[in-house]
Amino acid sequence: MRDRGPLANTMKRGLHESLNTDMLERIAREVFAEEYDLHERTGFPPSVAVPGQVAVDCIVDDAVAQGRFLHLAERLVRLDNEGFMGRAYRVTGLREVFKGIAAEGYLWDEETGHFMEDPHIRRTPSWGRLIPGEEHRFSLLRVDVVRNSQLVRTYGEAAARDAFDDLRSILARCVELRSGRIWSWEGDGALAAFLFGHSTTSAVLSGMALLHELFLYDRIYNSLGEPLKVRAAVHTGPIRYFPEVGEIAKQETVLEVMEAESRWTPPGMLSITPAVAPTLDRVILDRFRPDQAESSRLLVYEVRLGSP
């Protein structure tokens, strides 16, 4: 991320003109944490009011240092649009702040009320905004190639590698089109994550799109002597984000989606867990059926000729 000094100064000027210290501290506690103490941060004793400019400088500098500048900007947008407790607030300088954030490669997403990475510029695993150690509820799509080792032995490493590269491209397209991110490739398996908007729906639609694209790929482009089959599973749950994939992979939600894929999902199918099913629109959920395996609680989807 580039130096945010000029952009931070623009925000400081707007806040100093728009909000008193009490409102600034209310906003700060939402952006950082309830225990955020402006007196403690600035060194002023509790009996002394923190000067407005000092409060502004402290809050904005903390937001930059802690990677929460976008979060602060988003909260100010909501304040400007919605007010607070029935009172209208107009935050000056927001247009200039928007322009500065856009210059850093972010777009404003009206649906989620967040600044999101411009996908034409970059696509990072953190969406350019997640803070290491913070917990969020993610939706995960786990994908693995069926019989990948046998494909290599049967058709040769070069042919199998070409097919796996095609799969990577197809999956990336299906995931990133729905604002997801590929978090890891392990051999011939992948883990994709979704967070914003209707994340479970996005993950499920990405998995369904993957099966449909592979259905066409096998009939038009696949140079192997057999279809390139995958198993895919979608699950949702809390994950504490870290840049290191190894730290993410040890967490329960990730282990659960990997088990759903490897142990319970039949080849060539997409499964969804009981945590996912209630979140889906009926139009999507009706495309799934109960897994026939005994003890499985998954619902599964497959592409079949003549299926609705």
Buried (B, 14 or more C-beta within 10 A) or exposed (E): EEEBEEBBBBBBBBBBEBBEBEBBBBBBBBBBEEEBEBBEBBEBEEEEEBEBEBBBBBBBBBBBEEBBBBBBBBBBBBBBEEEEEEEEBEBBBBEBBBEBBEEBBBBBEEEBEBBBBBEEEEBEBBBBBBEEEEEBEBBBBBBBBBBBEEBBEEBEEEBBEBBBEBBBEBBBEBBBEBBBBBBBBEEBBBBBBBBBBBBBBBBBBBBBBBBEBBBEBBEEEBEBEEBBBBBBBBBBBEBEBBEEBEBBBEBEBBEBBBBBBEEBBBEBBBBBBEBBBEBBEEEBBEBBEEBEEEEBEBBBBBBEEEEE
